[in-house]
């Protein structure tokens, strides 16, 4: 009874390798099944769709920025054209915008620089 049949010794010696190979196959199948979304798409497809959507939104943002820049340039050109058409005012020549604003503030506060009454003040245009 010391002798074990040959098939038992074969099973005992090869069983760890067969279990290892079976476990490897099972893990590979689980990983493959886990790499898909619930709707059946692979994670690579999801990532490609996300990248495509990011590129599309970046293109839309760039187009919006260019459009706003064109609008700003058009407004600046209109502003320059209007300022060039304006007739020069001899009282305002040489005054800065801050000086004119201070003059208007003095006028509306009742402290005109020429000392005249508010109704007769000539410091406001």
PEQUIZI-V635627 format. One record per backbone hydrogen bond with DSSP energy under -1.0 kcal/mol. CO is the residue of the C=O (numbers start at 0). NH is the residue of the N-H. E is the energy in kcal/mol with one decimal. If there is no record, write none. Layout:
CO/NH/E
CO/NH/E
This chain:
4/8/-1.8
5/9/-2.0
6/10/-2.1
7/11/-2.5
8/12/-2.1
9/13/-2.3
10/14/-2.0
13/17/-2.3
14/18/-2.5
15/19/-2.2
16/20/-2.5
17/21/-2.5
18/22/-2.5
19/23/-2.1
20/24/-2.2
21/25/-2.4
22/26/-2.6
23/27/-2.2
24/28/-2.2
25/29/-2.1
26/30/-2.4
27/31/-2.2
28/32/-2.3
29/33/-2.1
34/42/-2.3
36/39/-1.6
40/36/-3.5
41/45/-2.0
42/46/-2.5
43/47/-2.4
44/48/-2.5
45/49/-2.2
46/50/-2.4
47/51/-2.5
48/52/-2.2
49/53/-2.2
50/54/-2.3
51/55/-2.2
52/56/-2.4
53/57/-2.4
54/58/-2.3
55/59/-2.0
56/60/-2.4
57/61/-2.6
58/62/-2.3
59/63/-2.3
60/64/-2.4
61/65/-2.4
62/66/-2.3
63/67/-2.4
64/68/-2.3
65/69/-2.4
66/70/-2.3
67/71/-2.4
68/72/-2.5
69/73/-2.3
70/74/-2.4
71/75/-2.5
72/76/-2.3
73/77/-2.3
74/78/-2.4
75/79/-2.5
76/80/-2.5
77/81/-2.5
78/82/-2.4
79/83/-1.8
80/84/-1.5
81/85/-1.2
88/92/-1.3
91/94/-2.3
95/99/-2.1
96/100/-2.2
97/101/-2.5
98/102/-2.1
99/103/-2.1
100/104/-2.2
101/105/-2.3
102/106/-2.2
103/107/-2.4
104/108/-1.4
105/110/-2.3
106/109/-1.1
116/119/-1.1
